[in-house]
Amino acid sequence: MLPKHYNGGEIFKPASVLIHLVVLVKAVKATLLYDGLGNVLKDVYIIFDKEIVEIAKERPKEAEVIAEGVVTPAFIDGHSHIGMDRYGEPYQEGEANEQMDSVLPLVDALYSIYMDDKAFKHSIEFGVLYSSVLPGSGNVIGGKAVFIKNYGRDIEEAFIKYAGVKAAFGYNPRSTTNWKGTRPSTRMGAVGILLSWLIKTQKTIALLEKGKKEPEEVEPTVEALIPVLKGEMPLRVHVHKEDDIAALLMIKRKFGLKITIEHAGDVHSRETFEKIKREGAPIIYGPFDSLPYKVELKHEDWKNARYLLEVKPFFGLMSDHPVTLQANLYLQLRHFIRLGMSKAEAIKVITYNNAKILGVDDKLGSIEPGKWASLVVWNGDPFNLENYPTHVFAEGKLIHEASW
Protein backbone atom coordinates (compact mmCIF):
# COMPACT_ATOMS: atom_id res chain seq x y z
CA MET A 1 0.00 0.00 0.00
CA LEU A 2 1.39 3.37 -0.98
CA PRO A 3 1.89 5.93 1.79
CA LYS A 4 -0.10 9.12 1.79
CA HIS A 5 1.78 12.13 0.50
CA TYR A 6 0.97 15.69 1.48
CA ASN A 7 1.76 18.64 -0.71
CA GLY A 8 0.16 21.97 0.11
CA GLY A 9 -2.49 20.21 2.14
CA GLU A 10 -3.64 18.04 -0.80
CA ILE A 11 -3.69 14.25 -0.55
CA PHE A 12 -2.72 12.86 -3.98
CA LYS A 13 -4.27 9.75 -5.42
CA PRO A 14 -1.97 6.74 -5.83
CA ALA A 15 -0.82 7.61 -9.38
CA SER A 16 0.22 11.08 -8.25
CA VAL A 17 1.76 9.70 -5.09
CA LEU A 18 4.12 7.54 -7.12
CA ILE A 19 5.30 10.48 -9.19
CA HIS A 20 5.91 12.69 -6.18
CA LEU A 21 7.50 10.02 -4.02
CA VAL A 22 10.17 9.37 -6.63
CA VAL A 23 11.16 13.03 -6.51
CA LEU A 24 10.57 14.12 -2.95
CA VAL A 25 10.10 11.44 -0.32
CA LYS A 26 12.83 10.04 1.90
CA ALA A 27 12.75 7.52 4.70
CA VAL A 28 14.75 6.44 7.71
CA LYS A 29 14.49 3.08 9.38
CA ALA A 30 13.99 3.34 13.12
CA THR A 31 15.24 0.20 14.81
CA LEU A 32 13.81 1.93 17.88
CA LEU A 33 11.59 5.01 17.71
CA TYR A 34 11.01 7.30 20.69
CA ASP A 35 8.11 9.23 19.16
CA GLY A 36 8.08 12.11 21.67
CA LEU A 37 4.65 11.18 23.02
CA GLY A 38 5.94 8.56 25.44
CA ASN A 39 5.66 5.67 23.00
CA VAL A 40 8.39 3.32 21.77
CA LEU A 41 8.11 1.54 18.40
CA LYS A 42 10.46 -1.03 16.91
CA ASP A 43 11.55 -1.54 13.32
CA VAL A 44 9.42 1.09 11.61
CA TYR A 45 10.06 3.38 8.67
CA ILE A 46 9.55 7.13 8.93
CA ILE A 47 8.60 8.49 5.50
CA PHE A 48 8.94 12.22 4.97
CA ASP A 49 9.63 15.17 2.74
CA LYS A 50 9.47 18.53 4.57
CA GLU A 51 6.85 17.01 6.83
CA ILE A 52 6.38 13.51 8.14
CA VAL A 53 4.14 11.60 5.73
CA GLU A 54 3.73 8.23 7.38
CA ILE A 55 5.15 5.77 9.88
CA ALA A 56 5.06 2.32 8.31
CA LYS A 57 6.01 -1.21 9.28
CA GLU A 58 6.93 -2.21 5.73
CA ARG A 59 9.93 -0.83 3.86
CA PRO A 60 8.57 1.74 1.38
CA LYS A 61 9.35 0.81 -2.21
CA GLU A 62 8.98 4.35 -3.49
CA ALA A 63 11.20 6.10 -0.92
CA GLU A 64 14.95 6.15 -0.48
CA VAL A 65 16.01 4.84 2.94
CA ILE A 66 18.90 7.13 3.77
CA ALA A 67 19.64 6.30 7.42
CA GLU A 68 19.02 3.64 10.03
CA GLY A 69 19.24 3.70 13.81
CA VAL A 70 17.44 4.79 16.95
CA VAL A 71 15.27 7.81 16.16
CA THR A 72 14.05 10.68 18.32
CA PRO A 73 12.31 13.94 17.51
CA ALA A 74 14.57 16.98 17.36
CA PHE A 75 15.25 18.29 20.84
CA ILE A 76 13.86 21.63 21.97
CA ASP A 77 15.55 23.81 24.60
CA GLY A 78 12.85 25.43 26.71
CA HIS A 79 14.99 28.30 28.02
CA SER A 80 18.39 29.55 26.90
CA HIS A 81 20.54 32.56 26.07
CA ILE A 82 22.30 30.93 23.14
CA GLY A 83 23.61 33.42 20.59
CA MET A 84 23.45 36.21 23.21
CA ASP A 85 26.31 35.01 25.44
CA ARG A 86 28.62 33.48 22.85
CA TYR A 87 31.48 31.05 22.46
CA GLY A 88 34.92 32.64 22.30
CA GLU A 89 33.87 36.15 23.31
CA PRO A 90 34.73 37.99 26.53
CA TYR A 91 31.84 38.22 28.97
CA GLN A 92 31.75 42.00 28.52
CA GLU A 93 30.39 41.43 25.02
CA GLY A 94 27.49 39.32 26.26
CA GLU A 95 24.05 40.71 25.41
CA ALA A 96 21.61 38.80 27.60
CA ASN A 97 20.75 41.84 29.76
CA GLU A 98 20.00 45.39 28.66
CA GLN A 99 20.97 47.80 31.44
CA MET A 100 19.14 51.00 30.50
CA ASP A 101 16.11 50.40 32.76
CA SER A 102 14.45 47.72 34.88
CA VAL A 103 11.19 47.44 32.88
CA LEU A 104 11.81 46.78 29.20
CA PRO A 105 8.98 44.80 27.54
CA LEU A 106 9.89 46.29 24.14
CA VAL A 107 13.40 44.84 24.21
CA ASP A 108 13.52 41.89 21.82
CA ALA A 109 15.96 39.01 22.39
CA LEU A 110 16.05 38.31 18.65
CA TYR A 111 18.14 41.40 17.99
CA SER A 112 20.96 40.32 20.30
CA ILE A 113 21.37 36.83 18.81
CA TYR A 114 24.31 36.08 16.54
CA MET A 115 23.62 32.97 14.48
CA ASP A 116 27.35 32.47 13.92
CA ASP A 117 27.76 31.54 17.59
CA LYS A 118 29.55 28.20 17.39
CA ALA A 119 27.28 26.85 20.10
CA PHE A 120 24.53 26.46 17.49
CA LYS A 121 26.67 24.03 15.50
CA HIS A 122 27.47 21.98 18.59
CA SER A 123 23.78 21.89 19.56
CA ILE A 124 22.78 20.62 16.13
CA GLU A 125 25.39 17.86 16.35
CA PHE A 126 23.63 16.61 19.49
CA GLY A 127 20.09 16.91 18.21
CA VAL A 128 19.02 20.26 19.70
CA LEU A 129 17.50 22.07 16.71
CA TYR A 130 15.20 24.60 18.39
CA SER A 131 15.73 27.16 21.13
CA SER A 132 13.60 29.42 23.22
CA VAL A 133 15.91 32.41 23.72
CA LEU A 134 15.11 34.89 26.48
CA PRO A 135 16.69 38.02 27.90
CA GLY A 136 18.49 37.49 31.19
CA SER A 137 17.12 38.00 34.68
CA GLY A 138 18.85 41.22 35.71
CA ASN A 139 15.71 43.27 35.04
CA VAL A 140 12.24 43.13 36.55
CA ILE A 141 10.89 42.84 33.01
CA GLY A 142 13.68 41.95 30.62
CA GLY A 143 11.97 41.82 27.22
CA LYS A 144 10.48 39.49 24.64
CA ALA A 145 11.45 35.84 24.33
CA VAL A 146 11.76 34.26 20.89
CA PHE A 147 11.57 30.73 19.53
CA ILE A 148 14.12 30.03 16.81
CA LYS A 149 15.62 27.42 14.52
CA ASN A 150 19.21 26.71 15.51
CA TYR A 151 19.97 26.04 11.84
CA GLY A 152 18.83 29.46 10.57
CA ARG A 153 21.42 31.31 8.50
CA ASP A 154 20.52 34.63 10.12
CA ILE A 155 17.98 35.80 12.67
CA GLU A 156 15.30 36.41 10.03
CA GLU A 157 15.55 32.83 8.77
CA ALA A 158 15.85 31.48 12.31
CA PHE A 159 12.78 33.24 13.75
CA ILE A 160 9.66 31.14 14.27
CA LYS A 161 7.56 33.06 16.81
CA TYR A 162 7.58 35.17 19.95
CA ALA A 163 7.36 33.07 23.08
CA GLY A 164 6.37 35.38 25.93
CA VAL A 165 7.73 38.27 27.97
CA LYS A 166 10.55 37.66 30.45
CA ALA A 167 10.26 38.78 34.08
CA ALA A 168 12.35 37.99 37.14
CA PHE A 169 11.77 37.54 40.86
CA GLY A 170 14.30 36.96 43.60
CA TYR A 171 17.95 37.88 43.89
CA ASN A 172 18.89 38.73 40.32
CA PRO A 173 16.83 41.89 39.69
CA ARG A 174 17.80 43.29 43.10
CA SER A 175 21.49 42.67 42.45
CA THR A 176 21.73 45.21 39.62
CA THR A 177 21.49 48.48 41.54
CA ASN A 178 24.49 49.86 39.61
CA TRP A 179 22.59 49.62 36.31
CA LYS A 180 20.60 52.54 34.91
CA GLY A 181 16.99 53.42 35.58
CA THR A 182 14.80 52.71 38.59
CA ARG A 183 16.33 49.73 40.41
CA PRO A 184 15.15 47.69 43.41
CA SER A 185 17.45 46.77 46.28
CA THR A 186 15.03 44.25 47.80
CA ARG A 187 12.70 41.52 46.57
CA MET A 188 9.71 43.56 47.73
CA GLY A 189 11.04 46.47 45.71
CA ALA A 190 11.26 44.35 42.58
CA VAL A 191 7.69 43.14 43.07
CA GLY A 192 6.60 46.72 43.70
CA ILE A 193 8.02 47.85 40.38
CA LEU A 194 6.31 44.97 38.60
CA LEU A 195 2.98 45.70 40.30
CA SER A 196 3.13 49.39 39.38
CA TRP A 197 3.34 48.50 35.68
CA LEU A 198 0.72 45.76 35.88
CA ILE A 199 -1.71 48.13 37.59
CA LYS A 200 -0.95 50.91 35.11
CA THR A 201 -1.55 48.56 32.19
CA GLN A 202 -4.72 47.16 33.76
CA LYS A 203 -6.11 50.68 34.19
CA THR A 204 -5.15 51.56 30.61
CA ILE A 205 -7.04 48.53 29.28
CA ALA A 206 -10.12 49.62 31.25
CA LEU A 207 -9.92 53.15 29.82
CA LEU A 208 -9.52 51.82 26.29
CA GLU A 209 -12.51 49.51 26.69
CA LYS A 210 -14.65 52.39 27.99
CA GLY A 211 -13.55 54.63 25.12
CA LYS A 212 -11.95 57.10 27.53
CA LYS A 213 -8.52 56.64 26.00
CA GLU A 214 -7.46 56.34 22.36
CA PRO A 215 -4.97 53.65 21.31
CA GLU A 216 -2.53 56.26 20.02
CA GLU A 217 -2.40 57.80 23.49
CA VAL A 218 -0.99 54.64 25.08
CA GLU A 219 2.72 54.79 25.82
CA PRO A 220 4.77 52.04 24.15
CA THR A 221 5.84 50.30 27.37
CA VAL A 222 2.23 49.91 28.48
CA GLU A 223 1.14 48.90 24.98
CA ALA A 224 3.73 46.09 25.02
CA LEU A 225 2.32 44.80 28.32
CA ILE A 226 -1.34 44.76 27.22
CA PRO A 227 -1.10 41.23 25.68
CA VAL A 228 0.35 40.01 29.00
CA LEU A 229 -2.50 41.48 31.03
CA LYS A 230 -5.04 40.05 28.59
CA GLY A 231 -3.52 36.60 28.90
CA GLU A 232 -2.61 36.54 25.22
CA MET A 233 1.10 36.22 25.92
CA PRO A 234 2.71 34.39 28.84
CA LEU A 235 4.80 36.16 31.44
CA ARG A 236 7.82 33.89 31.72
CA VAL A 237 9.19 34.39 35.19
CA HIS A 238 12.68 33.56 36.48
CA VAL A 239 12.00 32.30 39.98
CA HIS A 240 13.79 29.82 42.23
CA LYS A 241 12.66 29.98 45.84
CA GLU A 242 9.40 28.71 47.28
CA ASP A 243 8.38 32.06 48.80
CA ASP A 244 9.02 33.85 45.53
CA ILE A 245 6.93 31.26 43.70
CA ALA A 246 4.13 31.83 46.23
CA ALA A 247 4.33 35.57 45.54
CA LEU A 248 4.22 34.97 41.80
CA LEU A 249 1.14 32.76 42.07
CA MET A 250 -0.63 35.39 44.18
CA ILE A 251 0.07 38.00 41.50
CA LYS A 252 -1.02 35.56 38.77
CA ARG A 253 -4.40 35.17 40.45
CA LYS A 254 -4.82 38.88 41.14
CA PHE A 255 -4.29 39.89 37.50
CA GLY A 256 -5.40 36.73 35.72
CA LEU A 257 -1.99 36.29 34.12
CA LYS A 258 -0.82 33.41 31.98
CA ILE A 259 2.61 32.47 33.33
CA THR A 260 5.37 29.94 33.02
CA ILE A 261 7.61 29.24 35.96
CA GLU A 262 11.21 29.26 34.79
CA HIS A 263 13.78 27.34 36.91
CA ALA A 264 12.20 26.40 40.31
CA GLY A 265 15.67 25.10 41.21
CA ASP A 266 15.36 25.73 44.94
CA VAL A 267 11.97 24.01 45.36
CA HIS A 268 12.56 21.21 47.85
CA SER A 269 9.05 20.16 48.87
CA ARG A 270 5.98 18.46 47.41
CA GLU A 271 3.77 21.29 48.64
CA THR A 272 5.10 23.95 46.30
CA PHE A 273 4.84 21.67 43.26
CA GLU A 274 1.28 20.79 44.33
CA LYS A 275 0.45 24.48 44.53
CA ILE A 276 1.90 25.07 41.06
CA LYS A 277 -0.09 22.13 39.69
CA ARG A 278 -3.34 23.46 41.17
CA GLU A 279 -2.70 26.80 39.46
CA GLY A 280 -2.14 25.06 36.10
CA ALA A 281 1.14 26.88 35.60
CA PRO A 282 3.69 24.97 33.50
CA ILE A 283 7.31 24.79 34.61
CA ILE A 284 10.41 24.96 32.47
CA TYR A 285 12.62 23.26 35.01
CA GLY A 286 16.33 23.45 35.64
CA PRO A 287 19.00 23.45 34.73
CA PHE A 288 20.58 20.45 36.35
CA ASP A 289 24.37 20.29 36.61
CA SER A 290 25.06 24.00 37.12
CA LEU A 291 26.83 25.67 40.01
CA PRO A 292 24.37 26.90 42.71
CA TYR A 293 26.34 30.07 43.18
CA LYS A 294 23.96 32.12 45.36
CA VAL A 295 21.95 31.85 48.58
CA GLU A 296 18.80 31.70 46.46
CA LEU A 297 19.92 28.20 45.44
CA LYS A 298 21.01 26.88 48.83
CA HIS A 299 18.44 24.05 48.62
CA GLU A 300 19.23 23.22 45.00
CA ASP A 301 19.78 19.48 44.50
CA TRP A 302 19.12 17.13 41.58
CA LYS A 303 17.16 14.94 44.00
CA ASN A 304 14.53 17.70 44.38
CA ALA A 305 13.20 16.47 41.06
CA ARG A 306 11.67 13.48 42.85
CA TYR A 307 8.94 15.82 44.10
CA LEU A 308 8.41 17.07 40.56
CA LEU A 309 7.96 13.49 39.32
CA GLU A 310 5.67 12.55 42.21
CA VAL A 311 3.35 15.56 41.86
CA LYS A 312 3.48 15.72 38.05
CA PRO A 313 2.78 19.35 37.18
CA PHE A 314 3.28 19.85 33.45
CA PHE A 315 6.95 20.60 32.90
CA GLY A 316 9.73 20.82 30.35
CA LEU A 317 13.48 21.26 30.74
CA MET A 318 16.04 23.95 30.00
CA SER A 319 19.77 24.24 29.45
CA ASP A 320 19.86 27.93 30.45
CA HIS A 321 22.82 28.03 28.02
CA PRO A 322 25.55 29.07 28.72
CA VAL A 323 24.83 28.18 32.36
CA THR A 324 24.92 24.61 31.08
CA LEU A 325 25.78 23.86 27.47
CA GLN A 326 22.75 23.41 25.26
CA ALA A 327 24.44 20.55 23.40
CA ASN A 328 24.32 18.59 26.67
CA LEU A 329 20.59 19.11 27.24
CA TYR A 330 19.70 15.44 26.78
CA LEU A 331 22.38 14.41 29.31
CA GLN A 332 20.35 16.13 32.04
CA LEU A 333 17.63 13.53 31.49
CA ARG A 334 19.72 10.95 33.34
CA HIS A 335 18.54 12.45 36.62
CA PHE A 336 14.89 11.87 35.77
CA ILE A 337 15.66 8.30 34.70
CA ARG A 338 17.54 7.62 37.93
CA LEU A 339 14.47 8.86 39.81
CA GLY A 340 12.24 6.37 38.00
CA MET A 341 11.08 8.06 34.80
CA SER A 342 11.07 5.87 31.70
CA LYS A 343 13.38 6.70 28.81
CA ALA A 344 10.41 7.41 26.55
CA GLU A 345 8.92 9.86 29.07
CA ALA A 346 12.33 11.50 29.51
CA ILE A 347 12.60 12.11 25.76
CA LYS A 348 9.10 13.58 25.89
CA VAL A 349 10.26 16.24 28.38
CA ILE A 350 12.65 17.86 25.84
CA THR A 351 10.44 17.26 22.81
CA TYR A 352 6.67 17.31 23.19
CA ASN A 353 6.50 18.94 26.65
CA ASN A 354 8.72 21.86 25.67
CA ALA A 355 6.85 22.20 22.37
CA LYS A 356 3.51 22.28 24.19
CA ILE A 357 4.62 24.90 26.71
CA LEU A 358 6.07 27.08 23.95
CA GLY A 359 3.02 26.73 21.72
CA VAL A 360 4.69 24.92 18.81
CA ASP A 361 3.31 21.40 19.35
CA ASP A 362 1.35 21.69 16.10
CA LYS A 363 4.69 21.60 14.23
CA LEU A 364 7.25 20.04 16.55
CA GLY A 365 7.80 17.82 19.55
CA SER A 366 6.72 14.43 18.21
CA ILE A 367 7.09 12.20 15.18
CA GLU A 368 3.61 12.15 13.66
CA PRO A 369 2.23 12.63 10.14
CA GLY A 370 1.85 16.31 9.30
CA LYS A 371 4.54 17.57 11.67
CA TRP A 372 7.89 18.94 10.58
CA ALA A 373 10.36 16.25 9.62
CA SER A 374 12.87 17.37 12.23
CA LEU A 375 14.36 14.23 13.67
CA VAL A 376 17.59 12.70 14.91
CA VAL A 377 19.03 9.29 14.02
CA TRP A 378 21.38 7.81 16.63
CA ASN A 379 23.83 4.93 16.31
CA GLY A 380 22.32 3.40 19.44
CA ASP A 381 20.31 4.28 22.53
CA PRO A 382 20.87 8.02 23.28
CA PHE A 383 21.20 7.16 26.96
CA ASN A 384 24.36 5.15 26.40
CA LEU A 385 27.35 7.47 26.63
CA GLU A 386 29.18 5.95 23.67
CA ASN A 387 26.30 6.75 21.29
CA TYR A 388 25.72 9.90 19.24
CA PRO A 389 23.61 11.25 16.36
CA THR A 390 24.69 10.01 12.94
CA HIS A 391 22.09 11.97 10.94
CA VAL A 392 20.15 15.10 11.89
CA PHE A 393 17.25 16.28 9.75
CA ALA A 394 15.56 19.68 9.96
CA GLU A 395 12.28 20.08 8.06
CA GLY A 396 13.29 17.11 5.94
CA LYS A 397 16.74 18.38 5.06
CA LEU A 398 19.87 16.55 6.21
CA ILE A 399 21.82 19.24 8.10
CA HIS A 400 24.36 17.07 9.95
CA GLU A 401 25.95 13.73 9.22
CA ALA A 402 28.61 12.39 11.57
CA SER A 403 31.89 11.76 9.78
CA TRP A 404 33.60 10.05 12.74
N, C-alpha and C positions, 0 to 999 in steps of 0.2 A: 504494500500500500504506500502510495506516495505521500510524503509529508506535506502539510499545508505550508503555503508560502505567502507571506504578507508583503505587499508593496503598496505604500500609500494608503493602507487601510483596506485594500481590496484583496479578497481571497480568490486566486486564480483557479480555474478548472484544471484537471490533470494535464491536458495538453500544454497549457501555458506554464504549469508548474515545471514540467520537464525542461522547457526552454530556459526558464529563469534559473532553475537550479544549476544547470550546466555553467552558467555565467557567474552566479552570485553566491551560491550557498556553500558553506564550509561545515565541517563537523569536527568535534573532538570526541574521543572515546574516554568516558569516565570509568575507570576501574572501580572507583569509589566516588560518589557525588555527595558532597555536603551542600544541600540546595539553598541554605540560608533560612529556611523555615523550620529547622529542627529535624528534617528528614535526612536519611541516608539511603542512597540507592547504589546498587552494584551493577557494573557492566552495562551501562547505558550510553547512548550516543546523543550528544547535544548538537543540534543542527541549527545553524544561524547564518544570517548575513549581518546587517547592522543590529538587528534585534534577534532574540531567540525565537526560532520558528517552531521547534518541536523537541521533545525528549523521547527517544525511541529505544526499544530493546534491540531491534534488528539494525544491522549495519546498513546505512542508506546507500543505495546504488548510485544515486544521482548527486552525491556530495563527496567532496574530497576530505578524507580524514587526515587532518594535518598535525594532530598531537594526541598523545595518550598518557593518562596518569590519573592521579587523584585531583578532583576539580572542586573549587570553591567559587562563590561569587567574589567579585572584586571587593576588597576591604574598604571601609569608609571610616575616616577619622572624625569622631564627633566634635572635637574641640582641639584646635591647634593655632600656632602662630607661624606656621611654615611660610617661607618667602618674605616674612617681616623681620625676623631675627635669623640671619643667614649664615650658612657655612662660610668659613674663611674670611669673615669680616669682623673687625673689632666691635665690641659691644656698644661703643658709642654711636655706631651707625645703625643700630637696631631701630625699628620703627613700630614696635608694638603699641607704644603709648604716646599719644600726643599730649604735650604738657601745657597748652595755652589756657586751659580752663578745666574745671572738674565735671562739667555737664556738656557733653559733645555728641548728641544723637545724630548730627549731620556728618560727622567724621565717618568715612567709609573705608573699611579695611582693605578693600580691593586695590585702592590707589597706593598702598604701601607694600604690595606684594611684587617681588621680582621673580618671574618664572624661570630665570636662569640660576636660581638657587640650586645647588647640586643636591640638596636634600630631596628634591622632587624625583630626581633620577633614582636615588637609592630607595625611595618609597615604592616607586613603580616596580623595581626589581624584587621587592618583597610583597607585591600584591596590593599595596595601598594606592588606589587610583583616584580617590576622591577625598577632599578635605573641607571641613568647616573651619574657616579662618576667622578669628575674632580679634578685635583690639585687646590689649592687655587689661589688667585689673587695677591700674594706678589711679583711675578716675572713677567717680561715682557712676557716671554714665559715659562709657568709653567710645561708643559709636556702633555702626552697623556691622553685623557679621555677614560673611558671604560663604556660599557653597560653590566649590570650584572643581574642575578637572585637573588633576596633577599633570596630565599630559598636554595641557594647552600650550601653544607656542607663545602666546602673550596673554595678558589679563583679559582681553576682550574674548579671545577664543576659549579661555579657561572658565569664564563666568557661566554659572548655571542659574543661580537665584540668590536673593537675599535670604538670610536665615536668622533674623531676629536682631534685637538691639542689646548690646552688652551692658551690664551693670555690675557693680561689685559691692559686697558687704565685707565687714571684717577689717583685718589689719591693713591690707594693701592700700585702699584709698586714704586711710589716715596716716600713711607713712610718707606721703608726698607733699608735705607742707612747704617744701622749698620750690615747688612748681608754681606756675603762674595761676592767676584767677583765685576764686573763692575756694579755700581748702579746709577740710575738717581735720581736727587733731584727735578726735575721739570717734568711736563707732556711732554714738548717738548723733554726733555732728554730721557724719556721712548720711545717716538715715534722714536727718532733718533736711539736708540739701535735696535728697531724693524726693521726700514728701512735698517740699515746696514746689517742685516742678510738676509732680503728679497732680497736686491740687490746682495749680495754675492751669494745667492742660485740661483737667476735668471741668473747671469753670468756663474755660474757653469753648469747649464742646457744647456746654449748656447754652451759652450765649449764641453760638452759631445755630443751634437747633431752634432757638426761639426767634431767630432773625434779628437779634440785637447786635450782632457783630457780623461783618462781611469777611469772607475768606481772605481777601487781600489785606485785611488788617491784622491778620495773625502773624506773629513773629516767627521766623523760620525754625527756631529751636522748639517752640511749642508745636508748630505744624508737624515736625518730625516725630513728636511723641504722641500725636493723636492716634495713629494706628495701634500703638501700644495700649493706650487707655481704652480703645474700642475692642481690644482683644483680637485684632486682626494680625498682629505681629507679636511673637513671644518676647518677653524680657528675659534674657539669658543671664543668670545671675551667678557670678563667682561667689561661692559661699562654702565655708568649711565647717565651722563649729555649730554645735546643736542649738545654742541660744540664737545665733545669727540666722539659722534656718527657721527657727520659731518666729523670729521677727519678720522674716521674708514672707512666711505663710500668713501672718496676720495682715500684712500689707496687701498681699494677693487677694485675700477675702474682702478687705475694705474697698479696694478699687476694681475688683473683678478682673484682675490681670490674668493673662495667659503667661505662664513662666516655665522655664526649665531650670533645674538646679544643676549647676556646673561645679563639679568636684565632690563635695561632701566627704572629703578625706578624713576629717576628724570625728565623723559620726561613729560612735562606739557603743551603740545600744539598739535594741529592737524598736524601742518606743519611737525614736525619731523617724526611722524608716516606715513604721506603721502610720505615723502622722502624715508623712509625705504621700504614702499610698492613698490614704483617705482623701487627701486633697486632689488626687489625680494628677500630680505634677511629675513629669518624667525627670529622670536623673541622667546626666552624662557624667559617669563616675570616673574618678581617678585623678591623676595617673598613679598606677602602681610603680614601684621601683625608682622613685625620685627621692631626693634628700628632703626630709621634713625639717626645713631650715628655720622655722619660726615657732613661737609659742602657740600660735594658732593651730599647729599641727602636732601638738605634744601627745595626742592620743592616736595619731596616724599609725596604722598597722595593717598589713595585707590581710590579716585574720579578721579584721572588721567586716570584710565582705561576706562572712558567714551570716551576718544579720541581714544583709542585702538579699542573699539567696533564700533565707528562711521566710522573709516577709514578702518578697517578690513584687516590689513596685516596678513599674516599667522603666528599664534603664538600658543605656548604651555605655560605651567606653571611649576614653580619650587618650591621646598621647601627650597633649599639652606641649607638643614640640615647640621649642627645643628642650623643654624640661625633661622629657624623655624623647628619644628619637622616634619619629613617626614610623620609620622602616621596621622598628621592633614592636609595633602595636600588637601583632598577633602573639608575641611572646608573653605579653601580660596575661593572656588567657590561661596560662598554666596555673595561676592562683585559683581561678574559678574551678578548674578541673580538680585540683587538689582538694577543694572544699566540697566536691561531689557533683558538680555540673557535668553533664555529658559533653563530649566533644562537639556533637552537632549543635547543642544549645549554645556552647561557647562561640562557635563560628557565627551563630545567629546574632550574638551581641554586637559584633563589629560589621555586620552586614545588614540584615533586615531591621534590627532594633534601631541602629543609628539612622538608617534610611527613614524609618517611620517617624522618629523624633524630629528629624530635619525636614520632613515633608517631601521626600523624594522617593517614597516606596512605590509610586506608580511606575518609576523608571528603573530603580536600582534596588539592591538589597537581597535579591533572591534570583534563582535561575528558574524562570518560568516563561512560557511563550508570551511574546509581546513586550517583554522587558529588554533593556539594552543588553547586548551581548558583551558584557564586561565581566570577564571571568579569568580565573587563574588555574593553570595546570601545573601540578606539583609532581616531582619524581617519587613521591611516597607520602605518607601521612604527614601533614604540616606540623604535627605535634612531636615528631621525632627530629632531634636537633640536626641530624645529618642531611635532612631533606630541604629542598628549596624549589621555587618556581622555575619551571623550564620554559613555559610559554605564558605570556600575559597578553590578553586581548582587551581592547577598549572599544566599545561600540562596534565590535566585529573585526577590528583591525589589529593585527599582531604588532604590538609596540615594544615587546621585549622577548628575546629568546636567549636563554643561557648558553654561553659558548664554552663554559667550563665550570 
